[in-house]
Amino acid sequence: MSRAPAKHPSALAWARHLSGETGGFAGFRFRRHLDGCPACSERAAAADRERRMFEGDPRHAQAAAALRQRAGRLPANERRPRWTAWMLIAPAAAAAAVVFASNGS
């Protein structure tokens, strides 16, 4: 027995879903709605087909590479943390302060 679908997701919910930002309970609710709503399920399938066509176009890869080169950095999912000197020195300095403070009493 299928449930009657709740109200359709908002434009913001769709944007978050299509950009991969829907996770946790919100993602669960969104996917559950898609399972019970043929109209929204078809909309999601159409968006997925369109995304795959876009990503399969060789011009997409060329444009993405050119944008990354102009931006001078890696995409968010390929970034690595930048360790700066203070990230390494600050804990050592804090530990030294504790040692000196405990030796002074």
C-alpha positions as CSV (number, residue, x, y, z in Angstrom):
1,M,0.0,0.0,0.0
2,S,1.6,3.3,-1.0
3,R,1.1,6.5,0.9
4,A,-0.3,9.6,-0.6
5,P,2.7,11.9,-1.2
6,A,3.1,14.9,1.0
7,K,3.4,18.4,-0.5
8,H,5.9,18.6,-3.3
9,P,9.5,19.7,-2.5
10,S,10.2,23.5,-2.7
11,A,12.4,25.0,-5.3
12,L,15.1,25.3,-2.7
13,A,14.8,21.6,-1.8
14,W,15.1,20.7,-5.5
15,A,18.2,22.9,-5.9
16,R,19.8,21.4,-2.9
17,H,19.0,17.9,-4.1
18,L,20.3,18.5,-7.6
19,S,23.5,20.0,-6.3
20,G,24.1,17.0,-4.0
21,E,23.6,19.0,-0.8
22,T,20.6,17.0,0.5
23,G,21.7,14.6,3.2
24,G,20.6,13.2,6.5
25,F,17.0,13.3,7.4
26,A,16.2,16.0,4.8
27,G,17.6,13.7,2.1
28,F,15.7,10.7,3.5
29,R,12.4,12.7,3.3
30,F,13.2,13.9,-0.2
31,R,14.0,10.4,-1.5
32,R,10.9,9.0,0.3
33,H,8.8,11.7,-1.5
34,L,10.3,10.7,-4.8
35,D,9.5,7.1,-4.2
36,G,5.8,7.9,-3.7
37,C,5.3,10.7,-6.2
38,P,5.4,9.7,-9.9
39,A,5.6,13.4,-11.1
40,C,8.5,14.3,-8.9
41,S,10.2,10.9,-9.6
42,E,10.0,11.7,-13.4
43,R,11.3,15.2,-12.7
44,A,14.3,13.8,-10.9
45,A,14.9,11.3,-13.6
46,A,14.8,14.0,-16.3
47,A,17.2,16.1,-14.4
48,D,19.6,13.2,-14.0
49,R,19.4,12.4,-17.8
50,E,20.1,16.1,-18.5
51,R,23.1,16.2,-16.1
52,R,24.5,13.0,-17.6
53,M,24.2,14.5,-21.2
54,F,25.8,17.7,-20.0
55,E,28.7,15.9,-18.3
56,G,29.2,13.6,-21.3
57,D,29.7,16.5,-23.6
58,P,33.4,17.0,-24.2
59,R,32.9,20.8,-24.1
60,H,31.9,20.5,-20.4
61,A,35.3,18.9,-19.5
62,Q,37.1,21.6,-21.5
63,A,35.2,24.4,-19.9
64,A,35.6,23.0,-16.4
65,A,39.4,22.6,-16.9
66,A,39.6,26.2,-18.2
67,L,37.7,27.5,-15.2
68,R,39.9,25.6,-12.7
69,Q,43.0,27.0,-14.4
70,R,41.6,30.5,-14.2
71,A,40.6,30.1,-10.6
72,G,44.1,28.7,-9.8
73,R,42.8,26.1,-7.4
74,L,41.3,22.7,-7.2
75,P,37.5,22.0,-6.9
76,A,36.1,21.8,-3.4
77,N,36.0,18.0,-3.5
78,E,39.7,17.9,-4.5
79,R,41.1,20.4,-2.0
80,R,43.6,19.4,0.6
81,P,44.0,21.1,3.9
82,R,46.8,23.7,4.0
83,W,48.9,23.3,7.1
84,T,50.4,26.6,8.2
85,A,53.2,27.0,10.6
86,W,50.9,28.3,13.3
87,M,48.8,25.1,13.2
88,L,51.9,23.2,14.2
89,I,53.5,25.8,16.5
90,A,50.4,26.8,18.5
91,P,49.9,23.4,20.2
92,A,53.6,23.1,21.1
93,A,53.6,26.6,22.5
94,A,50.4,25.8,24.6
95,A,52.1,22.6,25.9
96,A,55.2,24.6,26.8
97,A,53.2,27.2,28.7
98,V,51.5,24.5,30.7
99,V,54.8,22.9,31.6
100,F,56.4,26.2,32.6
101,A,53.3,27.2,34.6
102,S,53.2,23.9,36.5
103,N,57.0,24.1,37.3
104,G,56.6,27.6,38.7
105,S,54.1,26.6,41.4
